[in-house]
Amino acid sequence: MAEKQNPRRLLSRVGRQISRVRQRVRPLRTTSVDQIVSPTLLVPTTTASSPGSTGRGFRPSRASQPSVRRMPDRAVHVDAAPDGVPRWIRTYGTAAWFLIGIVIVVGMVVFATARIQMVFIAVFLALVITSVLYPIVSGLARWMPRPLAVVISLLGSFLVIAGLLTYVVSSVVGQWATLADEFQDGMQTILDSTLTFLEEGPLPVHVTQAEIYDAINSAVAEGTRWVRENAGNIATEVLNNAGAVALVFMILALSLFLTVFFLARGEWMWLWFLNQLPAKNRPKAHLAATAGWYTFSGYARGTAIVAFADGVMAFVLLTIVGVPLAAPLAVLVFIGAFIPLIGAPLAMIIAGVVALAAGGFLDFVIVVLGIALIGQIEGHILQPLVMGKQVSLHPVIVAVGVTAGTFLAGLIGAIIAIPVLAVTWAVYAAIRQVDPPLKDLPKVDRRRLLEKDDEERTAERSVAAE
């Protein structure tokens, strides 16, 4: 007759078997979890050791057999590393170091660009000219060799610019004789009206014409004295800055040289650059560069077209009103369109002052309102129609970028700030992976936040009391 089996001994044997299974299937990586499901349900059963035995033993049921399941890495939750630093601090600390590295790289690029500012201006100007002339060159290259198309496009551009400058200079020279008298009469009228307002106007403080003339004469005398005393320094400064003219011609020559190669061999140069990169990085680099060039060329061509349209509308307006120097003022409006935010208002002020001096207050109002209307047509019709979605920056980004560019590099910084920001955003948008956007802001239960805050305070008080 068999002996009655001990249930405790059987349970201890099952526990040892489960421990061995856990040790065998434990993963080597610490980023995954093995779940050991081992129900301790033991089903009592009759022992079949001998036919006549009436003792009852225990054996594990099928449900008690251990099963192993590997959890995904994202399901692992580690509260703290062996050194005691929480995992969230490690994650955000690493991201902070990455951000610091990006800021350092951007700062080094800005510093290096500031050291070679003239070379950067030449390259930027060459890219602008290339973006404007590239469609023309590509169209002509269908009917003739590409180098010949480049030469014809550049010569045609020079002829157009030379014709515009000739027309502006000739208009100024032709109107200068009568313009001087009109300006003198207009400025005298403005000065007399201002003096009369200051002397007899509703202001609490009245200033006589004699006092104003004395202040003007004293200011002129002081300025004359300062010029005489600093005549030597002024001449030295002028001679020192005479090299700026040669520097401008050097920048223009370098930009022209680069433009010729960009138009004639630009695709081959970019292909050579891509071949220097690892094969796995070439598609993404080409995608980012294509997005950046598409944005930059769209901005440059769109700005040139919009500026030309503004200049034509300003010329028509000034000609209808009868303001002298309509052509030079239209060119000024054309140039001002390339400077975001501040270019158009400055051109409007200068044109308004000329209209006020030449035609009076009514012409001044008409010119100011007309140029303001041109600005509205530019912002709401021309830019969306010409540029489309190639350059879609928020007005806040435009304002901050222009201000920062002005502080960093003056007028040049204000001009290049927007295309640089637009290209940077286009490259980032091309290589990033976008998650589904939120339609509304996530809802936050404020009551739950307050309850959680109260719970934390209560826990702190209990710990302090202990």
GUKENU-845854 format. One record per residue (C-alpha): chain; y, z, x; residue in three letters; residue number from 1. Coordinates in steps of 0.25 Angstrom, whole numbers. Layout:
<pts>
- ch|y|z|x|aa|i
- A|Y|Z|X|ALA|NUM
...
</pts>
This chain:
<pts>
- ch|y|z|x|aa|i
- A|0|0|0|MET|1
- A|13|-4|6|ALA|2
- A|24|6|9|GLU|3
- A|36|6|0|LYS|4
- A|48|-1|7|GLN|5
- A|60|7|10|ASN|6
- A|73|1|2|PRO|7
- A|82|6|13|ARG|8
- A|75|0|24|ARG|9
- A|75|-14|17|LEU|10
- A|90|-13|14|LEU|11
- A|92|-10|29|SER|12
- A|84|-22|33|ARG|13
- A|92|-31|23|VAL|14
- A|105|-26|29|GLY|15
- A|101|-29|43|ARG|16
- A|97|-43|39|GLN|17
- A|111|-45|33|ILE|18
- A|118|-40|45|SER|19
- A|110|-50|54|ARG|20
- A|114|-61|45|VAL|21
- A|128|-57|46|ARG|22
- A|128|-57|61|GLN|23
- A|121|-71|61|ARG|24
- A|130|-78|52|VAL|25
- A|143|-72|57|ARG|26
- A|153|-83|61|PRO|27
- A|158|-85|75|LEU|28
- A|172|-88|71|ARG|29
- A|181|-77|65|THR|30
- A|188|-86|56|THR|31
- A|177|-87|46|SER|32
- A|169|-77|37|VAL|33
- A|155|-76|34|ASP|34
- A|152|-69|21|GLN|35
- A|138|-62|21|ILE|36
- A|134|-60|6|VAL|37
- A|123|-50|6|SER|38
- A|120|-43|-7|PRO|39
- A|113|-30|-6|THR|40
- A|106|-32|-19|LEU|41
- A|92|-29|-17|LEU|42
- A|82|-31|-28|VAL|43
- A|71|-21|-29|PRO|44
- A|57|-27|-30|THR|45
- A|43|-23|-30|THR|46
- A|36|-24|-16|THR|47
- A|24|-33|-15|ALA|48
- A|18|-27|-3|SER|49
- A|6|-23|-10|SER|50
- A|0|-26|-23|PRO|51
- A|-1|-12|-28|GLY|52
- A|13|-7|-23|SER|53
- A|22|-1|-33|THR|54
- A|34|1|-23|GLY|55
- A|47|-6|-25|ARG|56
- A|54|-12|-13|GLY|57
- A|67|-20|-11|PHE|58
- A|69|-34|-6|ARG|59
- A|83|-42|-5|PRO|60
- A|85|-52|-16|SER|61
- A|89|-66|-14|ARG|62
- A|104|-62|-17|ALA|63
- A|103|-53|-5|SER|64
- A|101|-63|5|GLN|65
- A|114|-65|14|PRO|66
- A|122|-77|13|SER|67
- A|133|-82|22|VAL|68
- A|145|-90|18|ARG|69
- A|156|-94|28|ARG|70
- A|170|-93|23|MET|71
- A|181|-103|27|PRO|72
- A|191|-99|38|ASP|73
- A|203|-98|28|ARG|74
- A|196|-87|21|ALA|75
- A|195|-78|33|VAL|76
- A|205|-67|32|HIS|77
- A|208|-58|45|VAL|78
- A|217|-47|43|ASP|79
- A|220|-45|58|ALA|80
- A|216|-50|71|ALA|81
- A|209|-41|82|PRO|82
- A|223|-38|88|ASP|83
- A|228|-33|75|GLY|84
- A|238|-44|72|VAL|85
- A|237|-49|57|PRO|86
- A|233|-64|55|ARG|87
- A|246|-67|47|TRP|88
- A|254|-63|59|ILE|89
- A|246|-72|68|ARG|90
- A|248|-84|59|THR|91
- A|263|-82|57|TYR|92
- A|265|-78|72|GLY|93
- A|258|-91|76|THR|94
- A|267|-99|66|ALA|95
- A|279|-92|72|ALA|96
- A|276|-96|86|TRP|97
- A|274|-110|82|PHE|98
- A|287|-110|75|LEU|99
- A|294|-105|87|ILE|100
- A|287|-116|96|GLY|101
- A|292|-126|86|ILE|102
- A|307|-121|87|VAL|103
- A|306|-120|102|ILE|104
- A|301|-135|103|VAL|105
- A|312|-139|93|VAL|106
- A|322|-132|102|GLY|107
- A|318|-138|114|MET|108
- A|319|-152|108|VAL|109
- A|333|-149|103|VAL|110
- A|337|-144|117|PHE|111
- A|331|-156|124|ALA|112
- A|338|-165|114|THR|113
- A|351|-158|117|ALA|114
- A|349|-160|132|ARG|115
- A|347|-175|130|ILE|116
- A|356|-177|118|GLN|117
- A|361|-191|122|MET|118
- A|347|-196|124|VAL|119
- A|343|-191|110|PHE|120
- A|355|-197|103|ILE|121
- A|352|-211|110|ALA|122
- A|337|-210|105|VAL|123
- A|342|-205|91|PHE|124
- A|352|-217|90|LEU|125
- A|341|-227|95|ALA|126
- A|331|-222|84|LEU|127
- A|342|-223|73|VAL|128
- A|345|-237|77|ILE|129
- A|330|-240|78|THR|130
- A|328|-235|64|SER|131
- A|339|-244|58|VAL|132
- A|335|-256|66|LEU|133
- A|320|-255|65|TYR|134
- A|319|-262|51|PRO|135
- A|328|-273|56|ILE|136
- A|320|-275|69|VAL|137
- A|307|-275|61|SER|138
- A|311|-285|51|GLY|139
- A|316|-295|62|LEU|140
- A|304|-293|71|ALA|141
- A|296|-300|60|ARG|142
- A|303|-313|64|TRP|143
- A|306|-311|78|MET|144
- A|302|-303|90|PRO|145
- A|305|-288|89|ARG|146
- A|314|-288|102|PRO|147
- A|322|-299|96|LEU|148
- A|323|-291|83|ALA|149
- A|328|-279|90|VAL|150
- A|339|-286|98|VAL|151
- A|344|-293|85|ILE|152
- A|344|-280|77|SER|153
- A|352|-273|88|LEU|154
- A|362|-284|90|LEU|155
- A|364|-285|75|GLY|156
- A|366|-270|74|SER|157
- A|376|-271|85|PHE|158
- A|384|-282|79|LEU|159
- A|385|-275|65|VAL|160
- A|390|-262|72|ILE|161
- A|400|-270|81|ALA|162
- A|405|-277|68|GLY|163
- A|407|-264|61|LEU|164
- A|415|-258|73|LEU|165
- A|423|-271|74|THR|166
- A|427|-270|59|TYR|167
- A|430|-255|60|VAL|168
- A|439|-257|72|VAL|169
- A|446|-269|67|SER|170
- A|449|-262|54|SER|171
- A|455|-250|61|VAL|172
- A|464|-259|70|VAL|173
- A|469|-268|59|GLY|174
- A|473|-256|50|GLN|175
- A|478|-247|61|TRP|176
- A|492|-252|60|ALA|177
- A|495|-249|46|THR|178
- A|485|-237|46|LEU|179
- A|493|-229|55|ALA|180
- A|505|-229|46|ASP|181
- A|497|-226|34|GLU|182
- A|490|-214|41|PHE|183
- A|504|-209|45|GLN|184
- A|510|-210|31|ASP|185
- A|497|-204|25|GLY|186
- A|496|-192|34|MET|187
- A|511|-190|33|GLN|188
- A|509|-189|18|THR|189
- A|497|-180|19|ILE|190
- A|505|-171|28|LEU|191
- A|518|-170|19|ASP|192
- A|509|-167|7|SER|193
- A|502|-156|15|THR|194
- A|515|-150|19|LEU|195
- A|521|-151|6|THR|196
- A|509|-144|0|PHE|197
- A|509|-133|10|LEU|198
- A|524|-130|9|GLU|199
- A|525|-131|-7|GLU|200
- A|511|-130|-11|GLY|201
- A|505|-118|-19|PRO|202
- A|499|-111|-7|LEU|203
- A|504|-97|-4|PRO|204
- A|508|-100|10|VAL|205
- A|518|-111|12|HIS|206
- A|520|-119|25|VAL|207
- A|533|-127|27|THR|208
- A|533|-141|34|GLN|209
- A|541|-136|45|ALA|210
- A|530|-126|49|GLU|211
- A|519|-136|47|ILE|212
- A|526|-146|56|TYR|213
- A|529|-135|67|ASP|214
- A|514|-131|67|ALA|215
- A|510|-146|68|ILE|216
- A|520|-148|80|ASN|217
- A|516|-135|87|SER|218
- A|501|-139|86|ALA|219
- A|504|-153|91|VAL|220
- A|512|-147|103|ALA|221
- A|501|-137|106|GLU|222
- A|491|-149|106|GLY|223
- A|500|-157|115|THR|224
- A|501|-146|125|ARG|225
- A|486|-143|125|TRP|226
- A|484|-158|128|VAL|227
- A|494|-158|139|ARG|228
- A|488|-145|145|GLU|229
- A|474|-150|144|ASN|230
- A|476|-165|147|ALA|231
- A|468|-164|160|GLY|232
- A|456|-157|153|ASN|233
- A|456|-167|142|ILE|234
- A|456|-179|152|ALA|235
- A|444|-173|159|THR|236
- A|437|-171|146|GLU|237
- A|439|-185|142|VAL|238
- A|434|-190|155|LEU|239
- A|422|-181|155|ASN|240
- A|419|-187|141|ASN|241
- A|421|-201|145|ALA|242
- A|406|-201|149|GLY|243
- A|403|-199|134|ALA|244
- A|406|-214|131|VAL|245
- A|396|-218|142|ALA|246
- A|386|-208|136|LEU|247
- A|388|-215|122|VAL|248
- A|385|-229|128|PHE|249
- A|373|-223|135|MET|250
- A|367|-217|122|ILE|251
- A|369|-230|115|LEU|252
- A|363|-238|126|ALA|253
- A|351|-229|126|LEU|254
- A|349|-229|111|SER|255
- A|350|-245|111|LEU|256
- A|339|-245|122|PHE|257
- A|330|-236|114|LEU|258
- A|333|-244|101|THR|259
- A|328|-257|107|VAL|260
- A|315|-251|111|PHE|261
- A|313|-243|98|PHE|262
- A|315|-256|90|LEU|263
- A|307|-265|99|ALA|264
- A|296|-256|104|ARG|265
- A|296|-244|95|GLY|266
- A|283|-245|89|GLU|267
- A|276|-247|103|TRP|268
- A|283|-235|109|MET|269
- A|278|-226|98|TRP|270
- A|264|-232|99|LEU|271
- A|265|-228|114|TRP|272
- A|269|-214|111|PHE|273
- A|258|-212|100|LEU|274
- A|248|-217|111|ASN|275
- A|252|-205|120|GLN|276
- A|248|-195|109|LEU|277
- A|234|-190|106|PRO|278
- A|226|-199|96|ALA|279
- A|225|-188|86|LYS|280
- A|240|-185|86|ASN|281
- A|245|-200|85|ARG|282
- A|244|-202|70|PRO|283
- A|251|-189|67|LYS|284
- A|262|-192|77|ALA|285
- A|264|-206|72|HIS|286
- A|265|-201|57|LEU|287
- A|275|-191|61|ALA|288
- A|283|-201|69|ALA|289
- A|283|-211|58|THR|290
- A|288|-201|48|ALA|291
- A|299|-197|58|GLY|292
- A|303|-211|61|TRP|293
- A|303|-215|46|TYR|294
- A|312|-204|43|THR|295
- A|322|-206|54|PHE|296
- A|323|-221|52|SER|297
- A|325|-219|37|GLY|298
- A|336|-209|40|TYR|299
- A|343|-218|50|ALA|300
- A|342|-231|42|ARG|301
- A|345|-223|29|GLY|302
- A|357|-216|36|THR|303
- A|362|-230|41|ALA|304
- A|361|-237|28|ILE|305
- A|368|-225|20|VAL|306
- A|379|-224|31|ALA|307
- A|382|-239|30|PHE|308
- A|382|-238|14|ALA|309
- A|392|-226|15|ASP|310
- A|401|-234|25|GLY|311
- A|401|-246|16|VAL|312
- A|405|-238|4|MET|313
- A|415|-230|11|ALA|314
- A|422|-243|16|PHE|315
- A|422|-249|2|VAL|316
- A|428|-236|-3|LEU|317
- A|439|-235|8|LEU|318
- A|442|-250|6|THR|319
- A|444|-248|-9|ILE|320
- A|453|-236|-8|VAL|321
- A|461|-243|3|GLY|322
- A|459|-233|14|VAL|323
- A|462|-238|28|PRO|324
- A|451|-239|39|LEU|325
- A|440|-241|29|ALA|326
- A|430|-247|39|ALA|327
- A|432|-236|49|PRO|328
- A|430|-225|38|LEU|329
- A|418|-232|33|ALA|330
- A|412|-232|47|VAL|331
- A|415|-217|47|LEU|332
- A|408|-215|34|VAL|333
- A|396|-223|40|PHE|334
- A|395|-214|52|ILE|335
- A|397|-201|44|GLY|336
- A|384|-205|36|ALA|337
- A|376|-202|48|PHE|338
- A|381|-188|49|ILE|339
- A|374|-180|38|PRO|340
- A|383|-170|29|LEU|341
- A|395|-171|38|ILE|342
- A|397|-186|40|GLY|343
- A|401|-191|27|ALA|344
- A|411|-179|24|PRO|345
- A|418|-182|37|LEU|346
- A|419|-197|34|ALA|347
- A|424|-194|20|MET|348
- A|435|-184|26|ILE|349
- A|440|-194|36|ILE|350
- A|440|-206|26|ALA|351
- A|448|-197|16|GLY|352
- A|458|-193|26|VAL|353
- A|461|-208|29|VAL|354
- A|462|-211|15|ALA|355
- A|471|-199|13|LEU|356
- A|480|-203|24|ALA|357
- A|481|-218|20|ALA|358
- A|480|-218|5|GLY|359
- A|483|-204|0|GLY|360
- A|476|-193|-8|PHE|361
- A|470|-202|-18|LEU|362
- A|463|-211|-8|ASP|363
- A|458|-199|-1|PHE|364
- A|452|-194|-14|VAL|365
- A|446|-207|-17|ILE|366
- A|440|-209|-3|VAL|367
- A|434|-195|-2|VAL|368
- A|428|-196|-16|LEU|369
- A|422|-210|-13|GLY|370
- A|416|-205|0|ILE|371
- A|410|-193|-7|ALA|372
- A|404|-203|-17|LEU|373
- A|398|-211|-6|ILE|374
- A|392|-199|0|GLY|375
- A|385|-196|-14|GLN|376
- A|380|-210|-15|ILE|377
- A|375|-209|-1|GLU|378
- A|368|-196|-3|GLY|379
- A|362|-199|-17|HIS|380
- A|359|-214|-17|ILE|381
- A|359|-220|-3|LEU|382
- A|352|-209|5|GLN|383
- A|340|-208|-5|PRO|384
- A|340|-223|-7|LEU|385
- A|340|-227|8|VAL|386
- A|333|-215|14|MET|387
- A|324|-211|3|GLY|388
- A|315|-199|7|LYS|389
- A|315|-203|22|GLN|390
- A|325|-191|25|VAL|391
- A|323|-180|14|SER|392
- A|330|-168|20|LEU|393
- A|336|-157|11|HIS|394
- A|351|-155|12|PRO|395
- A|349|-141|18|VAL|396
- A|341|-147|29|ILE|397
- A|351|-158|32|VAL|398
- A|363|-148|32|ALA|399
- A|356|-139|41|VAL|400
- A|351|-150|50|GLY|401
- A|365|-156|52|VAL|402
- A|371|-143|55|THR|403
- A|361|-139|65|ALA|404
- A|362|-153|71|GLY|405
- A|377|-152|72|THR|406
- A|376|-139|79|PHE|407
- A|366|-144|89|LEU|408
- A|371|-158|93|ALA|409
- A|384|-160|85|GLY|410
- A|386|-173|78|LEU|411
- A|374|-179|84|ILE|412
- A|366|-167|79|GLY|413
- A|371|-169|65|ALA|414
- A|367|-184|65|ILE|415
- A|353|-182|70|ILE|416
- A|350|-169|63|ALA|417
- A|345|-176|50|ILE|418
- A|336|-186|55|PRO|419
- A|330|-176|65|VAL|420
- A|327|-167|53|LEU|421
- A|322|-178|45|ALA|422
- A|312|-183|55|VAL|423
- A|307|-169|58|THR|424
- A|304|-167|44|TRP|425
- A|298|-181|42|ALA|426
- A|288|-178|54|VAL|427
- A|285|-164|49|TYR|428
- A|282|-169|35|ALA|429
- A|273|-181|41|ALA|430
- A|264|-171|49|ILE|431
- A|263|-159|40|ARG|432
- A|253|-156|29|GLN|433
- A|260|-153|16|VAL|434
- A|254|-143|6|ASP|435
- A|256|-145|-9|PRO|436
- A|270|-141|-12|PRO|437
- A|274|-130|-21|LEU|438
- A|281|-134|-34|LYS|439
- A|286|-120|-37|ASP|440
- A|288|-107|-29|LEU|441
- A|276|-98|-29|PRO|442
- A|278|-86|-38|LYS|443
- A|279|-73|-32|VAL|444
- A|276|-60|-40|ASP|445
- A|287|-51|-37|ARG|446
- A|281|-39|-44|ARG|447
- A|269|-40|-36|ARG|448
- A|277|-40|-23|LEU|449
- A|284|-28|-27|LEU|450
- A|271|-21|-31|GLU|451
- A|266|-25|-17|LYS|452
- A|278|-19|-10|ASP|453
- A|276|-6|-18|ASP|454
- A|262|-6|-14|GLU|455
- A|265|-7|1|GLU|456
- A|276|4|0|ARG|457
- A|266|13|-7|THR|458
- A|256|10|4|ALA|459
- A|266|13|15|GLU|460
- A|270|26|8|ARG|461
- A|256|30|7|SER|462
- A|253|27|22|VAL|463
- A|266|35|26|ALA|464
- A|262|46|18|ALA|465
- A|248|47|25|GLU|466
</pts>
